[in-house]
């Protein structure tokens, strides 16, 4: 399984890591199923430990899914953790994990 983040230009750069309070951070989340079977994934996104997004995604073998994602910087602080967790077929353990560290001024 490929699990990745892209900037709004569709390449792996220009992530929204420096924001102002109230500003939206925008990016693209991507998943590609290379499991040789159909898979239902659960995507969870946490910002500073709080769940801000949850979505189930069904992909057939070799299917690619990309979706725009927007979050809002609510409070000031350095190194705020934006965590993307991917679970596979109702498993309890995290299958893939991505992090961005956000600074909000």
Gaussian input, Z-matrix of N, CA and C with variables (Angstrom, degrees):
# hf/3-21g

backbone

0 1
 N
 C     1     B1
 C     2     B2     1     A1
 N     3     B3     2     A2     1     D1
 C     4     B4     3     A3     2     D2
 C     5     B5     4     A4     3     D3
 N     6     B6     5     A5     4     D4
 C     7     B7     6     A6     5     D5
 C     8     B8     7     A7     6     D6
 N     9     B9     8     A8     7     D7
 C    10    B10     9     A9     8     D8
 C    11    B11    10    A10     9     D9
 N    12    B12    11    A11    10    D10
 C    13    B13    12    A12    11    D11
 C    14    B14    13    A13    12    D12
 N    15    B15    14    A14    13    D13
 C    16    B16    15    A15    14    D14
 C    17    B17    16    A16    15    D15
 N    18    B18    17    A17    16    D16
 C    19    B19    18    A18    17    D17
 C    20    B20    19    A19    18    D18
 N    21    B21    20    A20    19    D19
 C    22    B22    21    A21    20    D20
 C    23    B23    22    A22    21    D21
 N    24    B24    23    A23    22    D22
 C    25    B25    24    A24    23    D23
 C    26    B26    25    A25    24    D24
 N    27    B27    26    A26    25    D25
 C    28    B28    27    A27    26    D26
 C    29    B29    28    A28    27    D27
 N    30    B30    29    A29    28    D28
 C    31    B31    30    A30    29    D29
 C    32    B32    31    A31    30    D30
 N    33    B33    32    A32    31    D31
 C    34    B34    33    A33    32    D32
 C    35    B35    34    A34    33    D33
 N    36    B36    35    A35    34    D34
 C    37    B37    36    A36    35    D35
 C    38    B38    37    A37    36    D36
 N    39    B39    38    A38    37    D37
 C    40    B40    39    A39    38    D38
 C    41    B41    40    A40    39    D39
 N    42    B42    41    A41    40    D40
 C    43    B43    42    A42    41    D41
 C    44    B44    43    A43    42    D42
 N    45    B45    44    A44    43    D43
 C    46    B46    45    A45    44    D44
 C    47    B47    46    A46    45    D45
 N    48    B48    47    A47    46    D46
 C    49    B49    48    A48    47    D47
 C    50    B50    49    A49    48    D48
 N    51    B51    50    A50    49    D49
 C    52    B52    51    A51    50    D50
 C    53    B53    52    A52    51    D51
 N    54    B54    53    A53    52    D52
 C    55    B55    54    A54    53    D53
 C    56    B56    55    A55    54    D54
 N    57    B57    56    A56    55    D55
 C    58    B58    57    A57    56    D56
 C    59    B59    58    A58    57    D57
 N    60    B60    59    A59    58    D58
 C    61    B61    60    A60    59    D59
 C    62    B62    61    A61    60    D60
 N    63    B63    62    A62    61    D61
 C    64    B64    63    A63    62    D62
 C    65    B65    64    A64    63    D63
 N    66    B66    65    A65    64    D64
 C    67    B67    66    A66    65    D65
 C    68    B68    67    A67    66    D66
 N    69    B69    68    A68    67    D67
 C    70    B70    69    A69    68    D68
 C    71    B71    70    A70    69    D69
 N    72    B72    71    A71    70    D70
 C    73    B73    72    A72    71    D71
 C    74    B74    73    A73    72    D72
 N    75    B75    74    A74    73    D73
 C    76    B76    75    A75    74    D74
 C    77    B77    76    A76    75    D75
 N    78    B78    77    A77    76    D76
 C    79    B79    78    A78    77    D77
 C    80    B80    79    A79    78    D78
 N    81    B81    80    A80    79    D79
 C    82    B82    81    A81    80    D80
 C    83    B83    82    A82    81    D81
 N    84    B84    83    A83    82    D82
 C    85    B85    84    A84    83    D83
 C    86    B86    85    A85    84    D84
 N    87    B87    86    A86    85    D85
 C    88    B88    87    A87    86    D86
 C    89    B89    88    A88    87    D87
 N    90    B90    89    A89    88    D88
 C    91    B91    90    A90    89    D89
 C    92    B92    91    A91    90    D90
 N    93    B93    92    A92    91    D91
 C    94    B94    93    A93    92    D92
 C    95    B95    94    A94    93    D93
 N    96    B96    95    A95    94    D94
 C    97    B97    96    A96    95    D95
 C    98    B98    97    A97    96    D96
 N    99    B99    98    A98    97    D97
 C   100   B100    99    A99    98    D98
 C   101   B101   100   A100    99    D99
 N   102   B102   101   A101   100   D100
 C   103   B103   102   A102   101   D101
 C   104   B104   103   A103   102   D102
 N   105   B105   104   A104   103   D103
 C   106   B106   105   A105   104   D104
 C   107   B107   106   A106   105   D105
 N   108   B108   107   A107   106   D106
 C   109   B109   108   A108   107   D107
 C   110   B110   109   A109   108   D108
 N   111   B111   110   A110   109   D109
 C   112   B112   111   A111   110   D110
 C   113   B113   112   A112   111   D111
 N   114   B114   113   A113   112   D112
 C   115   B115   114   A114   113   D113
 C   116   B116   115   A115   114   D114
 N   117   B117   116   A116   115   D115
 C   118   B118   117   A117   116   D116
 C   119   B119   118   A118   117   D117
 N   120   B120   119   A119   118   D118
 C   121   B121   120   A120   119   D119
 C   122   B122   121   A121   120   D120
 N   123   B123   122   A122   121   D121
 C   124   B124   123   A123   122   D122
 C   125   B125   124   A124   123   D123
 N   126   B126   125   A125   124   D124
 C   127   B127   126   A126   125   D125
 C   128   B128   127   A127   126   D126
 N   129   B129   128   A128   127   D127
 C   130   B130   129   A129   128   D128
 C   131   B131   130   A130   129   D129
 N   132   B132   131   A131   130   D130
 C   133   B133   132   A132   131   D131
 C   134   B134   133   A133   132   D132
 N   135   B135   134   A134   133   D133
 C   136   B136   135   A135   134   D134
 C   137   B137   136   A136   135   D135
 N   138   B138   137   A137   136   D136
 C   139   B139   138   A138   137   D137
 C   140   B140   139   A139   138   D138
 N   141   B141   140   A140   139   D139
 C   142   B142   141   A141   140   D140
 C   143   B143   142   A142   141   D141
 N   144   B144   143   A143   142   D142
 C   145   B145   144   A144   143   D143
 C   146   B146   145   A145   144   D144
 N   147   B147   146   A146   145   D145
 C   148   B148   147   A147   146   D146
 C   149   B149   148   A148   147   D147
 N   150   B150   149   A149   148   D148
 C   151   B151   150   A150   149   D149
 C   152   B152   151   A151   150   D150
 N   153   B153   152   A152   151   D151
 C   154   B154   153   A153   152   D152
 C   155   B155   154   A154   153   D153
 N   156   B156   155   A155   154   D154
 C   157   B157   156   A156   155   D155
 C   158   B158   157   A157   156   D156
 N   159   B159   158   A158   157   D157
 C   160   B160   159   A159   158   D158
 C   161   B161   160   A160   159   D159
 N   162   B162   161   A161   160   D160
 C   163   B163   162   A162   161   D161
 C   164   B164   163   A163   162   D162
 N   165   B165   164   A164   163   D163
 C   166   B166   165   A165   164   D164
 C   167   B167   166   A166   165   D165
 N   168   B168   167   A167   166   D166
 C   169   B169   168   A168   167   D167
 C   170   B170   169   A169   168   D168
 N   171   B171   170   A170   169   D169
 C   172   B172   171   A171   170   D170
 C   173   B173   172   A172   171   D171
 N   174   B174   173   A173   172   D172
 C   175   B175   174   A174   173   D173
 C   176   B176   175   A175   174   D174
 N   177   B177   176   A176   175   D175
 C   178   B178   177   A177   176   D176
 C   179   B179   178   A178   177   D177
 N   180   B180   179   A179   178   D178
 C   181   B181   180   A180   179   D179
 C   182   B182   181   A181   180   D180
 N   183   B183   182   A182   181   D181
 C   184   B184   183   A183   182   D182
 C   185   B185   184   A184   183   D183
 N   186   B186   185   A185   184   D184
 C   187   B187   186   A186   185   D185
 C   188   B188   187   A187   186   D186
 N   189   B189   188   A188   187   D187
 C   190   B190   189   A189   188   D188
 C   191   B191   190   A190   189   D189
 N   192   B192   191   A191   190   D190
 C   193   B193   192   A192   191   D191
 C   194   B194   193   A193   192   D192
 N   195   B195   194   A194   193   D193
 C   196   B196   195   A195   194   D194
 C   197   B197   196   A196   195   D195
 N   198   B198   197   A197   196   D196
 C   199   B199   198   A198   197   D197
 C   200   B200   199   A199   198   D198
 N   201   B201   200   A200   199   D199
 C   202   B202   201   A201   200   D200
 C   203   B203   202   A202   201   D201
 N   204   B204   203   A203   202   D202
 C   205   B205   204   A204   203   D203
 C   206   B206   205   A205   204   D204
 N   207   B207   206   A206   205   D205
 C   208   B208   207   A207   206   D206
 C   209   B209   208   A208   207   D207
 N   210   B210   209   A209   208   D208
 C   211   B211   210   A210   209   D209
 C   212   B212   211   A211   210   D210
 N   213   B213   212   A212   211   D211
 C   214   B214   213   A213   212   D212
 C   215   B215   214   A214   213   D213
 N   216   B216   215   A215   214   D214
 C   217   B217   216   A216   215   D215
 C   218   B218   217   A217   216   D216
 N   219   B219   218   A218   217   D217
 C   220   B220   219   A219   218   D218
 C   221   B221   220   A220   219   D219
 N   222   B222   221   A221   220   D220
 C   223   B223   222   A222   221   D221
 C   224   B224   223   A223   222   D222
 N   225   B225   224   A224   223   D223
 C   226   B226   225   A225   224   D224
 C   227   B227   226   A226   225   D225
 N   228   B228   227   A227   226   D226
 C   229   B229   228   A228   227   D227
 C   230   B230   229   A229   228   D228
 N   231   B231   230   A230   229   D229
 C   232   B232   231   A231   230   D230
 C   233   B233   232   A232   231   D231
 N   234   B234   233   A233   232   D232
 C   235   B235   234   A234   233   D233
 C   236   B236   235   A235   234   D234
 N   237   B237   236   A236   235   D235
 C   238   B238   237   A237   236   D236
 C   239   B239   238   A238   237   D237
 N   240   B240   239   A239   238   D238
 C   241   B241   240   A240   239   D239
 C   242   B242   241   A241   240   D240
 N   243   B243   242   A242   241   D241
 C   244   B244   243   A243   242   D242
 C   245   B245   244   A244   243   D243
 N   246   B246   245   A245   244   D244
 C   247   B247   246   A246   245   D245
 C   248   B248   247   A247   246   D246
 N   249   B249   248   A248   247   D247
 C   250   B250   249   A249   248   D248
 C   251   B251   250   A250   249   D249
 N   252   B252   251   A251   250   D250
 C   253   B253   252   A252   251   D251
 C   254   B254   253   A253   252   D252
 N   255   B255   254   A254   253   D253
 C   256   B256   255   A255   254   D254
 C   257   B257   256   A256   255   D255
 N   258   B258   257   A257   256   D256
 C   259   B259   258   A258   257   D257
 C   260   B260   259   A259   258   D258
 N   261   B261   260   A260   259   D259
 C   262   B262   261   A261   260   D260
 C   263   B263   262   A262   261   D261
 N   264   B264   263   A263   262   D262
 C   265   B265   264   A264   263   D263
 C   266   B266   265   A265   264   D264
 N   267   B267   266   A266   265   D265
 C   268   B268   267   A267   266   D266
 C   269   B269   268   A268   267   D267
 N   270   B270   269   A269   268   D268
 C   271   B271   270   A270   269   D269
 C   272   B272   271   A271   270   D270
 N   273   B273   272   A272   271   D271
 C   274   B274   273   A273   272   D272
 C   275   B275   274   A274   273   D273
 N   276   B276   275   A275   274   D274
 C   277   B277   276   A276   275   D275
 C   278   B278   277   A277   276   D276
 N   279   B279   278   A278   277   D277
 C   280   B280   279   A279   278   D278
 C   281   B281   280   A280   279   D279
 N   282   B282   281   A281   280   D280
 C   283   B283   282   A282   281   D281
 C   284   B284   283   A283   282   D282
 N   285   B285   284   A284   283   D283
 C   286   B286   285   A285   284   D284
 C   287   B287   286   A286   285   D285
 N   288   B288   287   A287   286   D286
 C   289   B289   288   A288   287   D287
 C   290   B290   289   A289   288   D288
 N   291   B291   290   A290   289   D289
 C   292   B292   291   A291   290   D290
 C   293   B293   292   A292   291   D291
 N   294   B294   293   A293   292   D292
 C   295   B295   294   A294   293   D293
 C   296   B296   295   A295   294   D294
 N   297   B297   296   A296   295   D295
 C   298   B298   297   A297   296   D296
 C   299   B299   298   A298   297   D297
 N   300   B300   299   A299   298   D298
 C   301   B301   300   A300   299   D299
 C   302   B302   301   A301   300   D300
 N   303   B303   302   A302   301   D301
 C   304   B304   303   A303   302   D302
 C   305   B305   304   A304   303   D303
 N   306   B306   305   A305   304   D304
 C   307   B307   306   A306   305   D305
 C   308   B308   307   A307   306   D306
 N   309   B309   308   A308   307   D307
 C   310   B310   309   A309   308   D308
 C   311   B311   310   A310   309   D309
 N   312   B312   311   A311   310   D310
 C   313   B313   312   A312   311   D311
 C   314   B314   313   A313   312   D312

   B1=1.4513
   B2=1.5207
   B3=1.3105
   B4=1.4641
   B5=1.5228
   B6=1.3252
   B7=1.4619
   B8=1.5185
   B9=1.3357
   B10=1.4627
   B11=1.5235
   B12=1.3284
   B13=1.4556
   B14=1.5204
   B15=1.3202
   B16=1.4587
   B17=1.5205
   B18=1.3258
   B19=1.4531
   B20=1.5196
   B21=1.3168
   B22=1.4667
   B23=1.5263
   B24=1.3402
   B25=1.4627
   B26=1.5248
   B27=1.3442
   B28=1.4586
   B29=1.5150
   B30=1.3386
   B31=1.4636
   B32=1.5296
   B33=1.3141
   B34=1.4693
   B35=1.5268
   B36=1.3311
   B37=1.4655
   B38=1.5225
   B39=1.3201
   B40=1.4703
   B41=1.5242
   B42=1.3302
   B43=1.4620
   B44=1.5300
   B45=1.3313
   B46=1.4664
   B47=1.5336
   B48=1.3315
   B49=1.4703
   B50=1.5246
   B51=1.3318
   B52=1.4648
   B53=1.5180
   B54=1.3323
   B55=1.4599
   B56=1.5201
   B57=1.3235
   B58=1.4618
   B59=1.5221
   B60=1.3230
   B61=1.4626
   B62=1.5292
   B63=1.3263
   B64=1.4553
   B65=1.5184
   B66=1.3202
   B67=1.4666
   B68=1.5290
   B69=1.3211
   B70=1.4613
   B71=1.5206
   B72=1.3248
   B73=1.4539
   B74=1.5171
   B75=1.3233
   B76=1.4669
   B77=1.5185
   B78=1.3338
   B79=1.4579
   B80=1.5191
   B81=1.3107
   B82=1.4648
   B83=1.5231
   B84=1.3333
   B85=1.4627
   B86=1.5247
   B87=1.3311
   B88=1.4564
   B89=1.5199
   B90=1.3242
   B91=1.4681
   B92=1.5282
   B93=1.3264
   B94=1.4646
   B95=1.5236
   B96=1.3248
   B97=1.4638
   B98=1.5316
   B99=1.3414
   B100=1.4688
   B101=1.5271
   B102=1.3250
   B103=1.4660
   B104=1.5339
   B105=1.3230
   B106=1.4769
   B107=1.5256
   B108=1.3288
   B109=1.4676
   B110=1.5218
   B111=1.3330
   B112=1.4537
   B113=1.5231
   B114=1.3354
   B115=1.4647
   B116=1.5246
   B117=1.3304
   B118=1.4548
   B119=1.5202
   B120=1.3159
   B121=1.4593
   B122=1.5237
   B123=1.3114
   B124=1.4582
   B125=1.5192
   B126=1.3199
   B127=1.4578
   B128=1.5213
   B129=1.3221
   B130=1.4632
   B131=1.5206
   B132=1.3369
   B133=1.4587
   B134=1.5189
   B135=1.3243
   B136=1.4607
   B137=1.5197
   B138=1.3301
   B139=1.4641
   B140=1.5132
   B141=1.3199
   B142=1.4677
   B143=1.5207
   B144=1.3167
   B145=1.4540
   B146=1.5146
   B147=1.3289
   B148=1.4690
   B149=1.5266
   B150=1.3195
   B151=1.4628
   B152=1.5267
   B153=1.3423
   B154=1.4653
   B155=1.5282
   B156=1.3305
   B157=1.4712
   B158=1.5224
   B159=1.3361
   B160=1.4635
   B161=1.5223
   B162=1.3425
   B163=1.4629
   B164=1.5266
   B165=1.3274
   B166=1.4653
   B167=1.5268
   B168=1.3333
   B169=1.4565
   B170=1.5267
   B171=1.3251
   B172=1.4631
   B173=1.5236
   B174=1.3391
   B175=1.4617
   B176=1.5220
   B177=1.3263
   B178=1.4597
   B179=1.5346
   B180=1.3177
   B181=1.4682
   B182=1.5339
   B183=1.3182
   B184=1.4738
   B185=1.5278
   B186=1.3238
   B187=1.4614
   B188=1.5254
   B189=1.3442
   B190=1.4630
   B191=1.5171
   B192=1.3396
   B193=1.4623
   B194=1.5156
   B195=1.3212
   B196=1.4584
   B197=1.5151
   B198=1.3270
   B199=1.4534
   B200=1.5276
   B201=1.3385
   B202=1.4605
   B203=1.5258
   B204=1.3216
   B205=1.4615
   B206=1.5226
   B207=1.3346
   B208=1.4649
   B209=1.5212
   B210=1.3317
   B211=1.4624
   B212=1.5228
   B213=1.3323
   B214=1.4588
   B215=1.5195
   B216=1.3376
   B217=1.4657
   B218=1.5268
   B219=1.3183
   B220=1.4585
   B221=1.5251
   B222=1.3318
   B223=1.4628
   B224=1.5218
   B225=1.3442
   B226=1.4625
   B227=1.5174
   B228=1.3279
   B229=1.4536
   B230=1.5140
   B231=1.3176
   B232=1.4598
   B233=1.5256
   B234=1.3155
   B235=1.4682
   B236=1.5270
   B237=1.3278
   B238=1.4564
   B239=1.5334
   B240=1.3150
   B241=1.4652
   B242=1.5286
   B243=1.3278
   B244=1.4578
   B245=1.5227
   B246=1.3217
   B247=1.4646
   B248=1.5261
   B249=1.3209
   B250=1.4590
   B251=1.5234
   B252=1.3226
   B253=1.4635
   B254=1.5218
   B255=1.3236
   B256=1.4577
   B257=1.5198
   B258=1.3208
   B259=1.4625
   B260=1.5209
   B261=1.3238
   B262=1.4656
   B263=1.5278
   B264=1.3340
   B265=1.4719
   B266=1.5267
   B267=1.3128
   B268=1.4689
   B269=1.5252
   B270=1.3192
   B271=1.4586
   B272=1.5245
   B273=1.3099
   B274=1.4578
   B275=1.5288
   B276=1.3257
   B277=1.4598
   B278=1.5255
   B279=1.3288
   B280=1.4607
   B281=1.5283
   B282=1.3323
   B283=1.4642
   B284=1.5317
   B285=1.3293
   B286=1.4611
   B287=1.5271
   B288=1.3458
   B289=1.4638
   B290=1.5234
   B291=1.3325
   B292=1.4595
   B293=1.5224
   B294=1.3260
   B295=1.4654
   B296=1.5172
   B297=1.3205
   B298=1.4608
   B299=1.5175
   B300=1.3156
   B301=1.4614
   B302=1.5220
   B303=1.3377
   B304=1.4583
   B305=1.5253
   B306=1.3326
   B307=1.4670
   B308=1.5220
   B309=1.3314
   B310=1.4634
   B311=1.5224
   B312=1.3386
   B313=1.4730
   B314=1.5085
   A1=109.84
   A2=115.75
   A3=120.51
   A4=107.64
   A5=116.57
   A6=123.35
   A7=105.76
   A8=116.92
   A9=118.92
   A10=112.04
   A11=114.33
   A12=123.66
   A13=108.28
   A14=115.56
   A15=122.16
   A16=108.95
   A17=116.26
   A18=119.76
   A19=109.33
   A20=116.92
   A21=120.46
   A22=112.89
   A23=116.81
   A24=120.34
   A25=112.45
   A26=116.44
   A27=120.81
   A28=115.28
   A29=117.41
   A30=120.44
   A31=109.63
   A32=115.86
   A33=121.20
   A34=110.83
   A35=115.26
   A36=121.62
   A37=108.76
   A38=115.26
   A39=122.26
   A40=112.68
   A41=115.63
   A42=120.26
   A43=109.49
   A44=117.92
   A45=121.07
   A46=111.19
   A47=116.61
   A48=119.68
   A49=113.23
   A50=118.22
   A51=122.68
   A52=107.93
   A53=116.01
   A54=121.36
   A55=110.83
   A56=115.66
   A57=122.66
   A58=107.95
   A59=116.83
   A60=121.10
   A61=109.14
   A62=116.24
   A63=122.41
   A64=114.50
   A65=116.61
   A66=120.54
   A67=110.84
   A68=115.84
   A69=121.16
   A70=110.53
   A71=115.25
   A72=122.13
   A73=107.83
   A74=116.67
   A75=120.52
   A76=110.01
   A77=115.42
   A78=121.93
   A79=108.66
   A80=115.77
   A81=122.45
   A82=108.00
   A83=116.12
   A84=121.89
   A85=107.48
   A86=116.34
   A87=119.88
   A88=113.01
   A89=114.89
   A90=122.67
   A91=107.25
   A92=116.48
   A93=121.21
   A94=107.41
   A95=116.40
   A96=122.05
   A97=110.31
   A98=115.55
   A99=121.70
   A100=110.16
   A101=117.43
   A102=122.22
   A103=113.28
   A104=118.14
   A105=122.60
   A106=112.84
   A107=115.75
   A108=122.12
   A109=108.01
   A110=116.47
   A111=121.11
   A112=108.81
   A113=116.07
   A114=120.39
   A115=109.66
   A116=115.93
   A117=121.61
   A118=107.41
   A119=115.62
   A120=121.94
   A121=109.26
   A122=115.79
   A123=122.12
   A124=106.71
   A125=116.41
   A126=122.85
   A127=108.40
   A128=116.41
   A129=121.75
   A130=108.20
   A131=115.43
   A132=120.86
   A133=107.77
   A134=115.59
   A135=122.59
   A136=109.25
   A137=115.48
   A138=120.81
   A139=107.01
   A140=116.22
   A141=122.40
   A142=111.76
   A143=116.92
   A144=121.62
   A145=115.66
   A146=118.12
   A147=121.56
   A148=109.86
   A149=115.72
   A150=121.26
   A151=109.55
   A152=116.73
   A153=120.47
   A154=112.58
   A155=116.88
   A156=119.58
   A157=109.08
   A158=115.30
   A159=121.47
   A160=107.38
   A161=116.29
   A162=119.74
   A163=110.14
   A164=115.54
   A165=121.32
   A166=108.29
   A167=116.28
   A168=121.96
   A169=108.37
   A170=116.70
   A171=121.65
   A172=108.49
   A173=116.45
   A174=121.08
   A175=110.32
   A176=115.88
   A177=119.47
   A178=108.19
   A179=116.69
   A180=121.19
   A181=111.17
   A182=115.71
   A183=125.37
   A184=114.80
   A185=118.57
   A186=120.30
   A187=109.88
   A188=115.08
   A189=122.26
   A190=109.18
   A191=115.62
   A192=122.84
   A193=107.78
   A194=117.04
   A195=122.13
   A196=107.72
   A197=115.30
   A198=119.57
   A199=109.82
   A200=117.33
   A201=119.40
   A202=109.67
   A203=115.82
   A204=120.94
   A205=108.49
   A206=115.77
   A207=122.09
   A208=109.14
   A209=115.43
   A210=121.25
   A211=107.81
   A212=116.10
   A213=119.87
   A214=110.72
   A215=115.61
   A216=122.09
   A217=107.74
   A218=117.01
   A219=121.17
   A220=113.27
   A221=116.83
   A222=118.62
   A223=111.23
   A224=114.41
   A225=120.50
   A226=110.76
   A227=115.00
   A228=119.75
   A229=111.79
   A230=114.46
   A231=121.79
   A232=109.61
   A233=116.24
   A234=122.88
   A235=113.91
   A236=116.19
   A237=120.88
   A238=107.65
   A239=115.98
   A240=121.15
   A241=111.99
   A242=115.13
   A243=122.47
   A244=105.40
   A245=115.68
   A246=122.31
   A247=110.13
   A248=116.16
   A249=123.18
   A250=107.53
   A251=116.54
   A252=121.86
   A253=109.40
   A254=116.19
   A255=121.36
   A256=108.68
   A257=115.70
   A258=122.80
   A259=107.84
   A260=116.63
   A261=122.08
   A262=109.94
   A263=116.67
   A264=122.83
   A265=114.25
   A266=116.61
   A267=123.60
   A268=113.71
   A269=117.62
   A270=119.98
   A271=109.32
   A272=116.39
   A273=121.89
   A274=111.08
   A275=116.28
   A276=120.12
   A277=111.14
   A278=115.33
   A279=121.57
   A280=108.92
   A281=116.31
   A282=121.50
   A283=111.56
   A284=116.79
   A285=122.86
   A286=107.96
   A287=115.72
   A288=120.35
   A289=109.62
   A290=116.01
   A291=122.67
   A292=108.59
   A293=117.24
   A294=121.90
   A295=110.54
   A296=115.49
   A297=122.73
   A298=106.73
   A299=116.62
   A300=121.57
   A301=107.23
   A302=115.42
   A303=122.59
   A304=109.96
   A305=116.39
   A306=122.13
   A307=107.76
   A308=115.35
   A309=121.01
   A310=108.35
   A311=115.57
   A312=121.01
   A313=110.95
   D1=129.28
   D2=170.82
   D3=-92.54
   D4=137.37
   D5=178.32
   D6=-139.88
   D7=119.22
   D8=-171.07
   D9=-150.32
   D10=164.49
   D11=175.63
   D12=-121.58
   D13=141.20
   D14=176.43
   D15=-127.76
   D16=153.18
   D17=170.00
   D18=-70.85
   D19=173.26
   D20=-177.18
   D21=-65.03
   D22=-15.66
   D23=177.62
   D24=-85.74
   D25=0.52
   D26=176.42
   D27=85.61
   D28=10.37
   D29=175.52
   D30=-122.58
   D31=163.41
   D32=-174.94
   D33=-80.79
   D34=66.33
   D35=177.31
   D36=-162.37
   D37=175.17
   D38=177.96
   D39=56.59
   D40=46.45
   D41=176.10
   D42=-73.35
   D43=150.80
   D44=-178.69
   D45=-80.14
   D46=76.50
   D47=-175.15
   D48=-102.42
   D49=-10.48
   D50=176.34
   D51=-124.44
   D52=106.79
   D53=-175.30
   D54=-128.66
   D55=166.19
   D56=172.35
   D57=-106.06
   D58=155.30
   D59=178.28
   D60=-54.33
   D61=131.07
   D62=179.96
   D63=88.25
   D64=-9.75
   D65=-178.90
   D66=-80.84
   D67=145.62
   D68=176.46
   D69=-87.19
   D70=138.81
   D71=169.90
   D72=-102.98
   D73=132.57
   D74=-176.83
   D75=-126.30
   D76=142.19
   D77=178.19
   D78=-160.53
   D79=-175.66
   D80=177.29
   D81=-123.20
   D82=133.33
   D83=174.76
   D84=-103.03
   D85=136.73
   D86=-179.57
   D87=-131.53
   D88=145.43
   D89=175.94
   D90=-138.63
   D91=137.15
   D92=172.26
   D93=-128.22
   D94=127.64
   D95=-178.60
   D96=-86.56
   D97=111.59
   D98=174.61
   D99=-117.46
   D100=35.05
   D101=-173.41
   D102=-93.37
   D103=1.50
   D104=-178.66
   D105=63.25
   D106=22.39
   D107=175.84
   D108=-162.82
   D109=165.75
   D110=174.73
   D111=-71.77
   D112=141.14
   D113=-176.60
   D114=-137.18
   D115=138.80
   D116=167.95
   D117=-101.70
   D118=119.70
   D119=178.78
   D120=-101.43
   D121=151.18
   D122=169.24
   D123=-113.54
   D124=123.45
   D125=176.54
   D126=-105.86
   D127=126.05
   D128=173.58
   D129=-123.95
   D130=138.60
   D131=176.67
   D132=-122.22
   D133=126.84
   D134=178.14
   D135=-116.61
   D136=139.46
   D137=174.52
   D138=-122.73
   D139=115.88
   D140=-175.66
   D141=54.90
   D142=39.33
   D143=175.78
   D144=85.21
   D145=-3.81
   D146=179.11
   D147=-104.53
   D148=132.68
   D149=177.96
   D150=-67.44
   D151=122.63
   D152=179.63
   D153=-116.49
   D154=-10.28
   D155=179.94
   D156=-159.20
   D157=139.58
   D158=177.10
   D159=-144.78
   D160=132.08
   D161=-175.95
   D162=-154.64
   D163=137.65
   D164=173.46
   D165=-95.21
   D166=136.83
   D167=-177.19
   D168=-131.91
   D169=119.61
   D170=178.06
   D171=-99.57
   D172=125.14
   D173=179.18
   D174=-128.73
   D175=134.34
   D176=172.39
   D177=-79.03
   D178=169.54
   D179=-178.84
   D180=-54.52
   D181=130.28
   D182=179.95
   D183=67.70
   D184=9.66
   D185=177.21
   D186=-77.68
   D187=142.87
   D188=177.84
   D189=-110.20
   D190=137.19
   D191=177.59
   D192=-126.23
   D193=127.44
   D194=172.66
   D195=-132.77
   D196=139.83
   D197=-177.66
   D198=-144.99
   D199=137.77
   D200=173.74
   D201=-64.55
   D202=145.34
   D203=178.74
   D204=-135.61
   D205=133.58
   D206=179.09
   D207=-127.45
   D208=136.46
   D209=173.47
   D210=-133.84
   D211=162.51
   D212=-178.56
   D213=-116.57
   D214=135.20
   D215=175.13
   D216=-78.59
   D217=114.28
   D218=-172.35
   D219=-97.32
   D220=-38.69
   D221=-177.54
   D222=-134.08
   D223=154.27
   D224=179.63
   D225=-66.91
   D226=149.55
   D227=174.81
   D228=156.43
   D229=152.25
   D230=177.66
   D231=-93.14
   D232=154.06
   D233=173.40
   D234=51.35
   D235=48.20
   D236=174.65
   D237=-82.09
   D238=130.78
   D239=-172.29
   D240=-87.10
   D241=120.22
   D242=171.85
   D243=-105.88
   D244=112.28
   D245=-169.03
   D246=-115.96
   D247=128.99
   D248=179.31
   D249=-112.40
   D250=117.24
   D251=-176.79
   D252=-114.69
   D253=133.00
   D254=179.12
   D255=-119.90
   D256=125.09
   D257=177.00
   D258=-111.53
   D259=152.40
   D260=-177.25
   D261=-117.33
   D262=126.34
   D263=172.51
   D264=44.59
   D265=53.87
   D266=174.29
   D267=61.92
   D268=23.37
   D269=174.99
   D270=-74.36
   D271=151.39
   D272=-178.94
   D273=-79.97
   D274=-36.09
   D275=-177.39
   D276=-80.42
   D277=145.33
   D278=177.14
   D279=-64.31
   D280=131.79
   D281=-179.16
   D282=-90.31
   D283=-42.64
   D284=176.04
   D285=-141.72
   D286=151.21
   D287=-176.90
   D288=-144.40
   D289=135.46
   D290=175.82
   D291=-130.68
   D292=144.43
   D293=178.75
   D294=-131.12
   D295=144.35
   D296=166.10
   D297=-125.37
   D298=142.92
   D299=176.96
   D300=-106.12
   D301=120.14
   D302=-172.15
   D303=-108.45
   D304=134.43
   D305=172.62
   D306=-107.41
   D307=128.38
   D308=-178.15
   D309=-120.13
   D310=126.35
   D311=-179.31
   D312=-112.75

